Amino acid sequence: MRIPLLVLSSLSFVHAFAPISIQKNAIQSSSTSQNMFTGIVEEMGEVVNLEQRDDMTLWDGSIGSGTELTVKGDVVMGGAYLGCSICVNGVCLTATELNEDESTFKVGLAPETLRRTYLGSLEKGDKLNLERASEIGGRNSGHFVQGHVDGTGEIIDRWEDEDSLFHKVKVDRDLLRYIVPKGFIAIDGTSLTVCEVDTKESWFTFMLVEYTQKKIIIPSKKVGSLLNIEVDVLGKYSESAYAAIMPRIEELEQKVQELEAKVKDLEGN
């Protein structure tokens, strides 16, 4: 089939322009910040409380139930406001209550969040990776992190290599197809680089340099612990673009084959 070059060109277009359009939309929606993160953790906060509440006021004034998480974080409270986005262990959450005196904020955990992440299993005193939404024009020393966790992975091995700390993580195959060697990945909200990928055993590895080890919660986790995983969004956009253009490509290929057959018939005559 001679068409794949067209496919690659289309995917390159997605890689080149998708982030620009995303940023433009984010800029238009806010004059002070974008609803995105960089994966550069600002501080390690702490779980103050995680509770199931039955007195949540819904949009129509009725009372419902829900899960609420209270977090202590000195740095991320700087400039925080009701409704702002804060990344908690890789999850973009909305601040619903602020207590400046105690440097704490509250967020709600939706059922989808509880299904996709391990936040529902947090306990009082657990450490958390925290990051505020990035500012327009600010540097991005990590990569484009949405805070929309795709699923969890399990640490199945870890080892040291001089001052580097390696982790091997088992993930579902549905996620692994977006994970590539030397590609970006957000793990518990930390922007990291993938080292190896094993498609047969469905695992990948990443490593932490000495500086990063002291700034995030991952080194404190053991084999068997869960990690929140967000794959590089460009991979998902590329797959979506590929799926959208494939029917047209197959149609064009069929027409090319029909034309080639007609040309051969004419040459034979």
C-alpha positions in Angstrom: 0.0 0.0 0.0 1.5 3.3 -1.1 -0.6 5.6 1.1 1.1 5.4 4.6 3.2 8.4 3.7 0.0 10.4 3.6 -0.9 9.0 7.0 2.5 10.0 8.4 2.1 13.5 7.0 -1.3 13.9 8.6 0.0 12.6 12.0 2.9 15.0 11.8 0.4 17.8 11.2 -1.4 16.8 14.4 1.8 16.7 16.4 2.8 20.1 15.2 -0.5 22.0 15.6 -2.6 20.3 18.2 -0.8 21.8 21.2 -1.0 25.3 19.7 -4.8 25.1 19.3 -5.1 23.7 22.8 -3.1 26.5 24.3 -5.1 29.1 22.3 -8.3 27.7 23.7 -6.9 27.8 27.2 -5.7 31.3 26.9 -9.1 32.5 25.7 -10.8 30.9 28.7 -8.7 32.7 31.3 -6.7 36.0 31.5 -4.4 34.8 34.3 -3.7 31.1 33.9 -4.2 28.0 31.8 -5.9 24.9 32.9 -2.8 22.9 32.3 0.3 21.8 34.2 4.0 21.2 33.5 4.7 18.1 35.5 7.2 20.0 37.6 6.0 19.3 41.2 6.1 22.4 43.3 5.9 20.8 46.7 5.0 17.7 48.6 1.8 18.3 50.5 -0.1 16.1 52.9 -3.5 14.5 53.3 -5.4 16.1 56.2 -8.7 14.3 55.7 -10.6 12.1 53.2 -14.3 11.7 53.9 -17.6 10.7 52.4 -20.1 13.4 52.8 -23.9 13.2 52.6 -24.6 16.9 52.8 -23.3 18.1 49.4 -25.5 20.8 47.8 -26.1 20.1 44.1 -26.9 22.5 41.3 -30.7 22.4 41.9 -30.5 22.8 45.6 -30.9 19.2 46.4 -28.6 17.3 48.8 -26.3 14.6 47.5 -23.3 12.6 48.6 -19.7 12.8 47.5 -16.1 12.3 48.5 -14.1 15.3 49.8 -10.3 15.5 50.2 -8.6 18.1 52.4 -4.9 18.8 51.6 -2.2 20.9 53.3 0.1 22.7 50.9 2.0 25.9 51.7 3.3 26.7 48.2 0.2 25.9 46.2 -1.9 28.1 48.5 0.0 31.1 47.2 -2.4 32.8 44.7 -5.0 30.1 45.1 -8.6 31.0 44.8 -12.0 29.3 44.9 -12.4 27.3 41.6 -8.7 27.3 40.7 -7.2 24.1 39.5 -4.5 22.3 41.5 -2.8 19.1 40.4 -2.9 16.5 43.2 -0.8 13.3 42.4 -1.4 14.0 38.8 -5.1 14.7 39.0 -6.5 18.1 38.1 -8.9 19.1 40.9 -11.0 22.1 41.7 -10.4 24.0 45.0 -13.8 24.3 46.7 -12.7 25.7 50.0 -9.5 27.5 51.2 -8.2 28.0 54.7 -5.2 30.4 54.5 -4.5 30.2 58.2 -3.9 26.5 58.1 -2.6 26.4 54.5 -5.2 23.8 53.5 -7.7 23.5 50.6 -10.5 21.1 49.9 -11.4 19.4 46.6 -14.2 17.0 45.6 -13.4 13.6 44.1 -15.9 12.7 41.4 -16.9 9.0 40.9 -14.9 9.1 37.6 -11.8 10.3 39.5 -12.2 7.5 42.0 -12.5 4.9 39.2 -9.5 6.1 37.2 -7.1 6.9 40.1 -6.0 5.6 43.5 -7.0 8.8 45.3 -9.9 7.1 47.1 -7.4 4.9 49.0 -5.4 7.8 50.4 -5.0 8.0 54.2 -4.4 10.9 56.6 -0.7 11.9 56.6 0.0 10.5 53.1 2.3 12.7 51.1 1.1 14.3 47.8 2.7 15.8 44.7 1.2 19.3 44.2 1.4 21.7 41.4 -0.6 24.9 40.5 -1.9 25.5 37.0 0.9 27.1 34.9 0.8 30.8 34.0 0.6 32.2 30.5 4.1 32.9 29.2 5.7 30.9 32.0 8.4 28.3 31.3 7.5 24.7 30.8 10.4 22.6 32.0 8.3 19.4 31.8 5.7 18.7 29.2 2.0 19.4 28.5 0.2 17.7 31.4 -3.6 18.0 31.5 -4.2 16.4 34.9 -6.6 13.9 33.3 -5.3 10.6 34.5 -5.8 7.7 32.1 -5.4 4.9 34.7 -3.1 3.4 37.2 0.1 1.3 37.0 1.7 -1.0 39.5 5.3 -0.9 40.5 6.6 -4.4 39.9 10.3 -3.7 40.4 12.8 -0.9 41.4 16.5 -0.7 41.6 19.4 1.8 41.8 22.0 2.6 39.2 24.5 4.8 40.8 22.6 7.9 41.8 19.6 7.1 39.6 16.5 5.2 40.8 14.7 3.0 38.3 11.1 1.8 38.4 9.4 -0.9 36.3 5.6 -0.3 36.0 2.9 -2.7 34.8 0.0 -1.1 33.0 -3.0 -2.2 30.9 -2.3 -2.7 27.2 -4.8 -0.1 26.4 -2.5 2.5 28.0 0.8 0.9 26.9 0.1 1.5 23.2 0.5 5.3 23.9 3.8 4.8 25.8 7.0 4.8 23.7 10.7 4.8 24.6 12.1 8.3 25.2 8.5 9.7 25.2 6.9 11.9 27.8 4.7 10.5 30.5 3.2 12.0 33.7 3.4 9.7 36.7 1.7 11.0 39.9 1.8 14.4 38.2 5.6 14.2 37.6 6.8 14.8 34.0 9.2 11.9 33.2 10.9 10.2 30.3 10.1 6.6 29.4 13.2 4.4 29.3 12.1 1.0 28.1 8.8 -0.5 26.9 7.9 -4.2 26.8 4.8 -4.8 24.7 4.6 -8.5 25.4 4.8 -8.3 29.2 3.0 -4.9 29.2 5.4 -2.9 31.3 7.7 0.2 30.9 10.5 1.7 33.0 11.5 5.2 34.0 14.2 6.6 36.2 14.6 9.4 38.7 17.7 11.5 38.9 19.1 12.4 42.3 17.5 15.9 42.4 14.0 14.7 41.5 14.1 11.9 44.1 14.1 14.5 46.9 11.2 16.5 45.4 8.5 14.0 44.8 6.7 11.1 46.5 7.5 8.3 44.1 10.8 7.2 45.8 8.8 6.5 49.0 6.6 3.9 47.2 7.3 0.2 47.3 6.9 -2.7 44.9 3.1 -3.3 44.6 2.2 0.4 45.0 0.0 2.1 42.5 0.9 5.2 40.4 -1.5 7.6 38.5 -0.6 7.5 34.8 -1.3 10.1 32.2 0.1 9.3 28.8 1.2 12.0 26.3 -1.9 13.5 24.9 -0.4 13.9 21.5 -0.4 10.1 21.1 -4.2 10.1 21.7 -4.7 13.0 19.2 -2.6 11.2 16.6 -4.6 8.0 17.0 -7.9 10.0 16.7 -6.7 11.7 13.6 -5.5 8.4 12.1 -8.9 6.8 12.7 -10.7 9.7 11.1 -8.7 9.7 7.9 -8.3 5.9 7.4 -11.7 5.3 5.7 -10.9 8.0 3.2 -7.4 6.6 2.6 -8.8 3.1 2.0 -11.3 4.6 -0.4 -8.5 6.4 -2.3 -6.4 3.2 -2.4 -9.3 1.3 -3.9 -9.7 3.9 -6.6 -6.0 3.8 -7.3 -6.1 0.1 -7.8 -9.1 0.4 -10.1 -7.3 3.1 -12.2 -4.2 0.9 -12.3 -6.3 -2.0 -13.6 -7.8 0.2 -16.3 -4.4 1.5 -17.4 -3.2 -2.1 -17.8 -6.2 -3.0 -19.9 -5.6 0.0 -22.1 -1.9 -0.9 -22.5 -2.9 -4.4 -23.4 -5.1 -3.2 -26.1 
